[in-house]
């Protein structure tokens, strides 16, 4: 048994039991009664007494990855009597209940935002912890956003208002459900280790910007500010949004466009690039949030960098001037520069997209 880790678990169990919603005080006595492994992590079983004459009760704390001293948030007690013969089984049942709860909470947030125009994203964490004090400080220092924490908030939530927008953050002590982050990390051709690092995440922060009465571009900028502040957490290893997983430092750097007075297009929209049999193809992911069709540029005989610059410039123009592109129209940067627009079934995406010709008509 890792005594250092066990002592950390016992302190965490004691702190949890001392919370007003639990025992409301330090247990009279607490002892480690064993350990077990589950989901490649280590868990510690504890027995404790409320008072000198009380019965031994059962608690569990974990999981711990390797020799880490930070647990993943699976800490609980149903205040039931400790029984040595069933302690492992009961502890495992409690862990499964906690896991199921957090998975359902993550799915609930995803479902609630899936069909809305609210901005929602996930900052992937290497362990189930966050430094709320640092996060609040970073929001103030980087973006001049003042936050007063609500006394009723739990340790896993942070909710505040900016003008008429609501910012809701939740620490989820499980990975993003259904391997979704890992699948989308494959889209990031700019970060070679994206998939491998994403697979290692143990928890995530869910960020949602609510308030449909406000300007969508203002909501979008606030979303980027909050996400970039979360990405500065010491255990942040990825930023999952816009159909891919960004390396945290890159996402933070992109967000500086706001400080220069520009729209954070590279945070809002992912620009996919790939080679087809006929040439270079590019597509956007994120335009639908702004009530725009996604854009595709197909089968171009040119350099990847030129195609990338072209589609980024098109998106920049559409979002900066809030332009609505329609089937059969043309778009260009001068009277002589005209590119045809066609609305049809997507090639890179499973929905109708706008195809913009690369060469000027």
KEKOLDO-892333 format. One record per residue (C-alpha): residue number from 1; x, y, z. Coordinates in Angstrom, 3 decimals, always signed. Example, Ala and Ser with C-alpha at 12.3 -4.5 7.8 and 13.67 -1.06 7.14 Angstrom:
# KEKOLDO-892333
<lumdo = 1 px = +12.300 py = -4.500 pz = +7.800>
<lumdo = 2 px = +13.670 py = -1.060 pz = +7.140>
***
This chain:
# KEKOLDO-892333
<lumdo = 1 px = +0.000 py = +0.000 pz = +0.000>
<lumdo = 2 px = +1.217 py = +3.481 pz = -0.877>
<lumdo = 3 px = +1.197 py = +5.068 pz = +2.597>
<lumdo = 4 px = +1.612 py = +8.611 pz = +1.299>
<lumdo = 5 px = -1.343 py = +8.169 pz = -1.037>
<lumdo = 6 px = -3.377 py = +6.440 pz = +1.670>
<lumdo = 7 px = -2.777 py = +9.343 pz = +4.057>
<lumdo = 8 px = -3.890 py = +11.798 pz = +1.356>
<lumdo = 9 px = -7.035 py = +9.715 pz = +0.823>
<lumdo = 10 px = -7.754 py = +9.638 pz = +4.558>
<lumdo = 11 px = -7.419 py = +13.410 pz = +4.779>
<lumdo = 12 px = -9.698 py = +13.826 pz = +1.761>
<lumdo = 13 px = -12.248 py = +11.445 pz = +3.317>
<lumdo = 14 px = -12.084 py = +13.386 pz = +6.590>
<lumdo = 15 px = -12.560 py = +16.712 pz = +4.815>
<lumdo = 16 px = -15.534 py = +15.332 pz = +2.874>
<lumdo = 17 px = -17.187 py = +13.971 pz = +6.022>
<lumdo = 18 px = -16.634 py = +17.309 pz = +7.777>
<lumdo = 19 px = -18.718 py = +19.183 pz = +5.209>
<lumdo = 20 px = -22.020 py = +20.597 pz = +6.594>
<lumdo = 21 px = -23.977 py = +18.451 pz = +4.118>
<lumdo = 22 px = -22.392 py = +15.264 pz = +5.506>
<lumdo = 23 px = -21.347 py = +14.702 pz = +9.152>
<lumdo = 24 px = -20.773 py = +18.381 pz = +9.647>
<lumdo = 25 px = -17.731 py = +17.652 pz = +11.784>
<lumdo = 26 px = -14.507 py = +15.662 pz = +11.859>
<lumdo = 27 px = -15.287 py = +11.988 pz = +12.580>
<lumdo = 28 px = -14.393 py = +10.852 pz = +16.070>
<lumdo = 29 px = -12.211 py = +8.129 pz = +14.581>
<lumdo = 30 px = -11.262 py = +7.061 pz = +11.062>
<lumdo = 31 px = -9.108 py = +4.203 pz = +9.790>
<lumdo = 32 px = -8.123 py = +2.816 pz = +6.417>
<lumdo = 33 px = -9.708 py = -0.638 pz = +6.144>
<lumdo = 34 px = -8.329 py = -1.760 pz = +2.811>
<lumdo = 35 px = -7.811 py = -0.947 pz = -0.833>
<lumdo = 36 px = -8.939 py = -2.216 pz = -4.232>
<lumdo = 37 px = -8.400 py = -1.501 pz = -7.899>
<lumdo = 38 px = -11.085 py = -0.415 pz = -10.371>
<lumdo = 39 px = -10.816 py = +1.142 pz = -13.858>
<lumdo = 40 px = -7.006 py = +1.043 pz = -13.572>
<lumdo = 41 px = -7.173 py = +3.271 pz = -10.496>
<lumdo = 42 px = -6.634 py = +2.704 pz = -6.769>
<lumdo = 43 px = -9.386 py = +3.158 pz = -4.190>
<lumdo = 44 px = -9.190 py = +3.242 pz = -0.385>
<lumdo = 45 px = -11.836 py = +1.876 pz = +1.981>
<lumdo = 46 px = -12.369 py = +3.665 pz = +5.274>
<lumdo = 47 px = -14.273 py = +2.887 pz = +8.428>
<lumdo = 48 px = -15.147 py = +5.745 pz = +10.734>
<lumdo = 49 px = -17.161 py = +6.625 pz = +13.827>
<lumdo = 50 px = -19.343 py = +9.688 pz = +14.322>
<lumdo = 51 px = -18.742 py = +9.644 pz = +18.070>
<lumdo = 52 px = -17.096 py = +7.556 pz = +20.769>
<lumdo = 53 px = -20.077 py = +5.204 pz = +21.132>
<lumdo = 54 px = -20.996 py = +5.120 pz = +17.457>
<lumdo = 55 px = -20.776 py = +2.127 pz = +15.132>
<lumdo = 56 px = -18.120 py = +1.836 pz = +12.481>
<lumdo = 57 px = -19.446 py = +3.257 pz = +9.182>
<lumdo = 58 px = -18.217 py = +2.705 pz = +5.619>
<lumdo = 59 px = -16.633 py = +5.261 pz = +3.262>
<lumdo = 60 px = -14.572 py = +5.144 pz = +0.048>
<lumdo = 61 px = -12.146 py = +7.544 pz = -1.614>
<lumdo = 62 px = -10.448 py = +7.368 pz = -5.006>
<lumdo = 63 px = -9.532 py = +6.757 pz = -7.667>
<lumdo = 64 px = -5.858 py = +7.440 pz = -7.731>
<lumdo = 65 px = -3.846 py = +7.118 pz = -10.923>
<lumdo = 66 px = -0.440 py = +5.591 pz = -10.270>
<lumdo = 67 px = +1.256 py = +7.419 pz = -7.402>
<lumdo = 68 px = -0.829 py = +10.581 pz = -7.744>
<lumdo = 69 px = -2.011 py = +12.236 pz = -4.541>
<lumdo = 70 px = -5.125 py = +13.791 pz = -6.121>
<lumdo = 71 px = -8.202 py = +11.568 pz = -6.316>
<lumdo = 72 px = -10.582 py = +11.711 pz = -9.291>
<lumdo = 73 px = -13.605 py = +12.790 pz = -7.243>
<lumdo = 74 px = -14.998 py = +9.383 pz = -6.316>
<lumdo = 75 px = -15.436 py = +10.023 pz = -2.606>
<lumdo = 76 px = -18.621 py = +9.002 pz = -0.811>
<lumdo = 77 px = -20.330 py = +7.408 pz = +2.141>
<lumdo = 78 px = -23.937 py = +6.314 pz = +2.573>
<lumdo = 79 px = -23.424 py = +6.255 pz = +6.353>
<lumdo = 80 px = -24.119 py = +2.522 pz = +6.402>
<lumdo = 81 px = -22.548 py = +0.187 pz = +8.934>
<lumdo = 82 px = -19.114 py = -1.181 pz = +8.099>
<lumdo = 83 px = -18.954 py = -4.916 pz = +7.430>
<lumdo = 84 px = -15.562 py = -6.380 pz = +6.640>
<lumdo = 85 px = -17.077 py = -9.169 pz = +4.505>
<lumdo = 86 px = -18.938 py = -6.785 pz = +2.185>
<lumdo = 87 px = -16.781 py = -3.648 pz = +2.399>
<lumdo = 88 px = -15.142 py = -4.061 pz = -1.021>
<lumdo = 89 px = -18.410 py = -4.899 pz = -2.765>
<lumdo = 90 px = -20.275 py = -1.989 pz = -1.136>
<lumdo = 91 px = -17.427 py = +0.415 pz = -1.892>
<lumdo = 92 px = -17.387 py = -0.606 pz = -5.539>
<lumdo = 93 px = -21.138 py = -0.072 pz = -5.721>
<lumdo = 94 px = -20.708 py = +3.463 pz = -4.367>
<lumdo = 95 px = -18.001 py = +4.194 pz = -6.941>
<lumdo = 96 px = -20.255 py = +2.974 pz = -9.745>
<lumdo = 97 px = -23.083 py = +5.219 pz = -8.515>
<lumdo = 98 px = -20.774 py = +8.247 pz = -8.492>
<lumdo = 99 px = -19.486 py = +7.450 pz = -11.985>
<lumdo = 100 px = -23.022 py = +6.994 pz = -13.287>
<lumdo = 101 px = -24.100 py = +10.300 pz = -11.737>
<lumdo = 102 px = -21.298 py = +12.310 pz = -13.349>
<lumdo = 103 px = -21.718 py = +10.591 pz = -16.723>
<lumdo = 104 px = -25.434 py = +11.398 pz = -16.675>
<lumdo = 105 px = -24.709 py = +15.007 pz = -15.679>
<lumdo = 106 px = -22.280 py = +15.377 pz = -18.577>
<lumdo = 107 px = -24.799 py = +13.876 pz = -21.009>
<lumdo = 108 px = -27.521 py = +16.153 pz = -19.660>
<lumdo = 109 px = -25.445 py = +19.273 pz = -20.301>
<lumdo = 110 px = -24.580 py = +18.049 pz = -23.780>
<lumdo = 111 px = -28.224 py = +17.244 pz = -24.648>
<lumdo = 112 px = -29.512 py = +20.556 pz = -23.282>
<lumdo = 113 px = -27.109 py = +22.503 pz = -25.466>
<lumdo = 114 px = -27.057 py = +20.295 pz = -28.548>
<lumdo = 115 px = -30.092 py = +21.857 pz = -30.206>
<lumdo = 116 px = -29.630 py = +25.393 pz = -28.931>
<lumdo = 117 px = -27.526 py = +28.369 pz = -29.927>
<lumdo = 118 px = -25.805 py = +28.416 pz = -26.569>
<lumdo = 119 px = -22.048 py = +28.074 pz = -26.619>
<lumdo = 120 px = -20.782 py = +24.958 pz = -24.867>
<lumdo = 121 px = -17.324 py = +23.405 pz = -24.694>
<lumdo = 122 px = -15.103 py = +21.205 pz = -22.569>
<lumdo = 123 px = -11.633 py = +21.712 pz = -21.097>
<lumdo = 124 px = -10.028 py = +18.300 pz = -20.608>
<lumdo = 125 px = -8.181 py = +17.627 pz = -17.351>
<lumdo = 126 px = -5.484 py = +15.157 pz = -16.353>
<lumdo = 127 px = -7.136 py = +14.707 pz = -12.935>
<lumdo = 128 px = -10.406 py = +15.570 pz = -11.239>
<lumdo = 129 px = -9.515 py = +18.907 pz = -9.679>
<lumdo = 130 px = -9.540 py = +22.597 pz = -10.468>
<lumdo = 131 px = -8.186 py = +25.742 pz = -8.891>
<lumdo = 132 px = -11.238 py = +28.022 pz = -8.746>
<lumdo = 133 px = -9.250 py = +30.811 pz = -7.111>
<lumdo = 134 px = -6.767 py = +30.848 pz = -10.007>
<lumdo = 135 px = -9.581 py = +30.663 pz = -12.551>
<lumdo = 136 px = -11.349 py = +33.664 pz = -11.018>
<lumdo = 137 px = -8.034 py = +35.538 pz = -10.878>
<lumdo = 138 px = -7.215 py = +34.716 pz = -14.523>
<lumdo = 139 px = -10.614 py = +35.951 pz = -15.686>
<lumdo = 140 px = -9.985 py = +39.242 pz = -13.919>
<lumdo = 141 px = -6.379 py = +39.632 pz = -15.006>
<lumdo = 142 px = -6.803 py = +38.569 pz = -18.633>
<lumdo = 143 px = -10.316 py = +39.785 pz = -19.441>
<lumdo = 144 px = -11.324 py = +42.186 pz = -16.643>
<lumdo = 145 px = -14.223 py = +39.918 pz = -15.652>
<lumdo = 146 px = -15.109 py = +40.309 pz = -11.973>
<lumdo = 147 px = -16.732 py = +37.334 pz = -10.247>
<lumdo = 148 px = -18.395 py = +37.066 pz = -6.896>
<lumdo = 149 px = -18.881 py = +33.436 pz = -5.970>
<lumdo = 150 px = -22.339 py = +32.429 pz = -4.789>
<lumdo = 151 px = -22.215 py = +30.961 pz = -1.283>
<lumdo = 152 px = -24.688 py = +28.275 pz = -2.354>
<lumdo = 153 px = -22.400 py = +26.938 pz = -5.088>
<lumdo = 154 px = -20.790 py = +23.553 pz = -4.665>
<lumdo = 155 px = -17.063 py = +22.970 pz = -5.035>
<lumdo = 156 px = -17.781 py = +21.571 pz = -8.511>
<lumdo = 157 px = -19.666 py = +24.561 pz = -9.942>
<lumdo = 158 px = -19.108 py = +28.219 pz = -10.743>
<lumdo = 159 px = -21.965 py = +30.369 pz = -12.053>
<lumdo = 160 px = -21.823 py = +34.113 pz = -12.706>
<lumdo = 161 px = -23.329 py = +36.849 pz = -14.862>
<lumdo = 162 px = -21.709 py = +39.120 pz = -17.428>
<lumdo = 163 px = -24.249 py = +41.726 pz = -18.533>
<lumdo = 164 px = -27.316 py = +39.654 pz = -19.487>
<lumdo = 165 px = -25.324 py = +36.486 pz = -20.130>
<lumdo = 166 px = -25.001 py = +33.571 pz = -17.728>
<lumdo = 167 px = -21.733 py = +31.665 pz = -17.476>
<lumdo = 168 px = -22.061 py = +28.146 pz = -16.056>
<lumdo = 169 px = -18.984 py = +26.045 pz = -15.288>
<lumdo = 170 px = -19.045 py = +22.519 pz = -13.887>
<lumdo = 171 px = -16.205 py = +20.232 pz = -12.881>
<lumdo = 172 px = -17.115 py = +16.763 pz = -14.169>
<lumdo = 173 px = -15.160 py = +13.964 pz = -12.480>
<lumdo = 174 px = -15.325 py = +11.680 pz = -15.529>
<lumdo = 175 px = -14.027 py = +11.844 pz = -19.110>
<lumdo = 176 px = -16.278 py = +13.275 pz = -21.815>
<lumdo = 177 px = -18.833 py = +10.457 pz = -22.441>
<lumdo = 178 px = -18.780 py = +7.949 pz = -25.291>
<lumdo = 179 px = -15.181 py = +8.627 pz = -26.352>
<lumdo = 180 px = -16.465 py = +11.730 pz = -28.161>
<lumdo = 181 px = -13.422 py = +13.877 pz = -27.413>
<lumdo = 182 px = -11.000 py = +11.205 pz = -28.600>
<lumdo = 183 px = -12.906 py = +10.772 pz = -31.868>
<lumdo = 184 px = -12.905 py = +14.492 pz = -32.591>
<lumdo = 185 px = -9.251 py = +14.872 pz = -31.591>
<lumdo = 186 px = -8.430 py = +12.937 pz = -34.764>
<lumdo = 187 px = -9.468 py = +16.011 pz = -36.746>
<lumdo = 188 px = -6.612 py = +18.150 pz = -35.416>
<lumdo = 189 px = -3.871 py = +17.884 pz = -38.028>
<lumdo = 190 px = -1.991 py = +20.707 pz = -36.265>
<lumdo = 191 px = -1.335 py = +18.675 pz = -33.099>
<lumdo = 192 px = +0.312 py = +15.319 pz = -33.617>
<lumdo = 193 px = -0.283 py = +14.088 pz = -30.054>
<lumdo = 194 px = -3.926 py = +15.207 pz = -29.912>
<lumdo = 195 px = -5.511 py = +11.743 pz = -29.797>
<lumdo = 196 px = -2.969 py = +10.207 pz = -27.416>
<lumdo = 197 px = -3.172 py = +13.082 pz = -24.941>
<lumdo = 198 px = -6.961 py = +13.304 pz = -25.184>
<lumdo = 199 px = -7.259 py = +9.606 pz = -24.318>
<lumdo = 200 px = -5.454 py = +10.290 pz = -21.042>
<lumdo = 201 px = -7.977 py = +12.821 pz = -19.700>
<lumdo = 202 px = -9.687 py = +11.793 pz = -16.444>
<lumdo = 203 px = -12.151 py = +14.666 pz = -16.012>
<lumdo = 204 px = -13.309 py = +17.883 pz = -17.675>
<lumdo = 205 px = -14.709 py = +21.332 pz = -17.092>
<lumdo = 206 px = -17.954 py = +22.018 pz = -18.932>
<lumdo = 207 px = -18.324 py = +25.651 pz = -20.002>
<lumdo = 208 px = -21.700 py = +26.988 pz = -21.161>
<lumdo = 209 px = -22.730 py = +30.535 pz = -22.043>
<lumdo = 210 px = -26.479 py = +31.033 pz = -21.705>
<lumdo = 211 px = -28.723 py = +33.967 pz = -22.518>
<lumdo = 212 px = -30.232 py = +34.076 pz = -25.991>
<lumdo = 213 px = -31.323 py = +37.715 pz = -25.603>
<lumdo = 214 px = -27.741 py = +38.912 pz = -25.989>
<lumdo = 215 px = -25.839 py = +39.365 pz = -29.251>
<lumdo = 216 px = -24.524 py = +36.016 pz = -30.465>
<lumdo = 217 px = -21.092 py = +37.471 pz = -31.234>
<lumdo = 218 px = -20.818 py = +38.858 pz = -27.708>
<lumdo = 219 px = -21.767 py = +35.458 pz = -26.324>
<lumdo = 220 px = -19.170 py = +33.889 pz = -28.569>
<lumdo = 221 px = -16.419 py = +36.215 pz = -27.397>
<lumdo = 222 px = -17.320 py = +35.642 pz = -23.751>
<lumdo = 223 px = -17.216 py = +31.891 pz = -24.381>
<lumdo = 224 px = -13.674 py = +32.139 pz = -25.760>
<lumdo = 225 px = -12.542 py = +34.278 pz = -22.831>
<lumdo = 226 px = -13.842 py = +31.785 pz = -20.271>
<lumdo = 227 px = -12.546 py = +28.742 pz = -22.158>
<lumdo = 228 px = -9.072 py = +30.274 pz = -22.502>
<lumdo = 229 px = -9.025 py = +31.055 pz = -18.761>
<lumdo = 230 px = -9.976 py = +27.444 pz = -17.992>
<lumdo = 231 px = -7.251 py = +26.281 pz = -20.376>
<lumdo = 232 px = -4.715 py = +27.921 pz = -18.035>
<lumdo = 233 px = -5.473 py = +25.429 pz = -15.269>
<lumdo = 234 px = -2.294 py = +23.512 pz = -14.441>
<lumdo = 235 px = -3.957 py = +20.171 pz = -15.237>
<lumdo = 236 px = -5.625 py = +21.281 pz = -18.501>
<lumdo = 237 px = -4.462 py = +19.042 pz = -21.356>
<lumdo = 238 px = -6.956 py = +19.832 pz = -24.138>
<lumdo = 239 px = -9.780 py = +22.132 pz = -25.218>
<lumdo = 240 px = -12.661 py = +20.305 pz = -26.908>
<lumdo = 241 px = -14.841 py = +22.605 pz = -29.005>
<lumdo = 242 px = -15.718 py = +23.329 pz = -32.647>
<lumdo = 243 px = -15.462 py = +19.689 pz = -33.643>
<lumdo = 244 px = -11.882 py = +19.104 pz = -32.541>
<lumdo = 245 px = -9.510 py = +19.163 pz = -29.555>
<lumdo = 246 px = -7.099 py = +22.095 pz = -29.393>
<lumdo = 247 px = -3.757 py = +22.120 pz = -27.601>
<lumdo = 248 px = -4.399 py = +24.514 pz = -24.663>
<lumdo = 249 px = -1.583 py = +26.913 pz = -25.494>
<lumdo = 250 px = -2.759 py = +27.220 pz = -29.099>
<lumdo = 251 px = -6.336 py = +27.948 pz = -28.006>
<lumdo = 252 px = -5.103 py = +30.613 pz = -25.588>
<lumdo = 253 px = -2.949 py = +32.214 pz = -28.289>
<lumdo = 254 px = -5.882 py = +32.295 pz = -30.723>
<lumdo = 255 px = -8.019 py = +34.025 pz = -28.080>
<lumdo = 256 px = -5.636 py = +37.006 pz = -28.065>
<lumdo = 257 px = -7.311 py = +38.101 pz = -31.313>
<lumdo = 258 px = -10.038 py = +39.582 pz = -29.081>
<lumdo = 259 px = -7.476 py = +41.812 pz = -27.375>
<lumdo = 260 px = -6.464 py = +43.110 pz = -30.806>
<lumdo = 261 px = -10.079 py = +44.037 pz = -31.567>
<lumdo = 262 px = -10.644 py = +41.110 pz = -33.951>
<lumdo = 263 px = -13.161 py = +38.301 pz = -33.868>
<lumdo = 264 px = -11.705 py = +35.032 pz = -32.469>
<lumdo = 265 px = -12.525 py = +33.137 pz = -35.638>
<lumdo = 266 px = -9.878 py = +30.461 pz = -35.077>
<lumdo = 267 px = -11.455 py = +29.640 pz = -31.687>
<lumdo = 268 px = -15.007 py = +29.611 pz = -33.039>
<lumdo = 269 px = -14.511 py = +27.671 pz = -36.255>
<lumdo = 270 px = -12.397 py = +24.644 pz = -37.018>
<lumdo = 271 px = -10.948 py = +24.594 pz = -40.528>
<lumdo = 272 px = -10.546 py = +21.015 pz = -41.655>
<lumdo = 273 px = -8.105 py = +20.145 pz = -44.430>
<lumdo = 274 px = -7.561 py = +16.883 pz = -46.291>
<lumdo = 275 px = -6.492 py = +15.531 pz = -49.671>
<lumdo = 276 px = -8.947 py = +13.883 pz = -52.038>
<lumdo = 277 px = -8.116 py = +12.041 pz = -55.242>
<lumdo = 278 px = -8.681 py = +15.300 pz = -57.123>
<lumdo = 279 px = -6.906 py = +17.770 pz = -54.875>
<lumdo = 280 px = -7.084 py = +19.690 pz = -51.586>
<lumdo = 281 px = -10.389 py = +19.975 pz = -49.718>
<lumdo = 282 px = -11.305 py = +22.253 pz = -46.835>
<lumdo = 283 px = -14.365 py = +22.595 pz = -44.631>
<lumdo = 284 px = -15.597 py = +24.565 pz = -41.628>
<lumdo = 285 px = -17.098 py = +23.338 pz = -38.361>
<lumdo = 286 px = -18.751 py = +25.937 pz = -36.152>
<lumdo = 287 px = -20.602 py = +28.227 pz = -38.565>
<lumdo = 288 px = -23.982 py = +26.727 pz = -37.641>
<lumdo = 289 px = -23.678 py = +28.262 pz = -34.188>
<lumdo = 290 px = -23.961 py = +31.656 pz = -35.908>
<lumdo = 291 px = -26.951 py = +30.553 pz = -38.038>
<lumdo = 292 px = -24.722 py = +30.130 pz = -41.077>
<lumdo = 293 px = -24.219 py = +27.153 pz = -43.353>
<lumdo = 294 px = -20.898 py = +25.363 pz = -43.028>
<lumdo = 295 px = -18.580 py = +26.047 pz = -45.972>
<lumdo = 296 px = -16.614 py = +23.642 pz = -48.170>
<lumdo = 297 px = -13.929 py = +24.188 pz = -50.784>
<lumdo = 298 px = -13.376 py = +21.048 pz = -52.828>
<lumdo = 299 px = -10.722 py = +19.438 pz = -55.050>
<lumdo = 300 px = -8.329 py = +22.362 pz = -55.369>
<lumdo = 301 px = -5.050 py = +22.094 pz = -57.258>
<lumdo = 302 px = -2.963 py = +24.334 pz = -55.012>
<lumdo = 303 px = -0.920 py = +24.367 pz = -51.816>
<lumdo = 304 px = -2.573 py = +23.443 pz = -48.528>
<lumdo = 305 px = -1.593 py = +26.790 pz = -47.038>
<lumdo = 306 px = -3.220 py = +28.736 pz = -49.868>
<lumdo = 307 px = -6.479 py = +26.799 pz = -49.556>
<lumdo = 308 px = -6.427 py = +27.310 pz = -45.797>
<lumdo = 309 px = -5.889 py = +31.057 pz = -46.143>
<lumdo = 310 px = -8.702 py = +31.246 pz = -48.691>
<lumdo = 311 px = -11.382 py = +29.575 pz = -46.575>
<lumdo = 312 px = -10.295 py = +31.455 pz = -43.428>
<lumdo = 313 px = -10.616 py = +34.745 pz = -45.322>
<lumdo = 314 px = -14.096 py = +33.776 pz = -46.530>
<lumdo = 315 px = -15.258 py = +32.910 pz = -43.021>
<lumdo = 316 px = -13.702 py = +36.076 pz = -41.642>
<lumdo = 317 px = -15.659 py = +38.154 pz = -44.123>
<lumdo = 318 px = -18.952 py = +36.318 pz = -43.449>
<lumdo = 319 px = -18.701 py = +36.612 pz = -39.665>
<lumdo = 320 px = -17.224 py = +40.096 pz = -39.441>
<lumdo = 321 px = -19.969 py = +41.584 pz = -41.598>
<lumdo = 322 px = -22.658 py = +39.062 pz = -40.587>
<lumdo = 323 px = -23.201 py = +38.123 pz = -44.237>
<lumdo = 324 px = -25.727 py = +35.481 pz = -45.278>
<lumdo = 325 px = -24.578 py = +33.519 pz = -48.311>
<lumdo = 326 px = -27.208 py = +32.037 pz = -50.629>
<lumdo = 327 px = -27.266 py = +29.381 pz = -53.308>
<lumdo = 328 px = -26.475 py = +30.771 pz = -56.771>
<lumdo = 329 px = -24.798 py = +33.969 pz = -55.544>
<lumdo = 330 px = -21.133 py = +34.909 pz = -55.789>
<lumdo = 331 px = -18.674 py = +36.204 pz = -53.221>
<lumdo = 332 px = -15.380 py = +37.992 pz = -53.649>
<lumdo = 333 px = -13.012 py = +40.569 pz = -52.253>
<lumdo = 334 px = -13.231 py = +42.933 pz = -55.212>
<lumdo = 335 px = -15.448 py = +43.629 pz = -58.223>
<lumdo = 336 px = -13.294 py = +41.368 pz = -60.371>
<lumdo = 337 px = -12.892 py = +38.597 pz = -57.775>
<lumdo = 338 px = -16.057 py = +36.443 pz = -57.896>
<lumdo = 339 px = -16.465 py = +32.927 pz = -56.528>
<lumdo = 340 px = -19.668 py = +30.984 pz = -57.119>
<lumdo = 341 px = -21.742 py = +29.633 pz = -54.225>
<lumdo = 342 px = -23.641 py = +26.336 pz = -54.390>
<lumdo = 343 px = -25.820 py = +24.821 pz = -51.660>
<lumdo = 344 px = -25.891 py = +21.017 pz = -51.734>
<lumdo = 345 px = -25.359 py = +17.904 pz = -49.636>
<lumdo = 346 px = -22.083 py = +18.038 pz = -47.749>
<lumdo = 347 px = -19.039 py = +16.081 pz = -48.866>
<lumdo = 348 px = -17.003 py = +16.469 pz = -45.684>
<lumdo = 349 px = -19.985 py = +16.909 pz = -43.344>
<lumdo = 350 px = -23.353 py = +15.084 pz = -43.001>
<lumdo = 351 px = -25.549 py = +18.123 pz = -43.787>
<lumdo = 352 px = -26.112 py = +20.649 pz = -46.535>
<lumdo = 353 px = -23.127 py = +22.954 pz = -46.990>
<lumdo = 354 px = -22.173 py = +25.898 pz = -49.153>
<lumdo = 355 px = -19.564 py = +25.021 pz = -51.770>
<lumdo = 356 px = -17.453 py = +28.021 pz = -52.771>
<lumdo = 357 px = -15.438 py = +27.822 pz = -55.964>
<lumdo = 358 px = -11.730 py = +28.369 pz = -55.465>
<lumdo = 359 px = -10.965 py = +30.020 pz = -58.782>
<lumdo = 360 px = -12.586 py = +33.353 pz = -59.556>
<lumdo = 361 px = -15.290 py = +33.242 pz = -62.225>
***
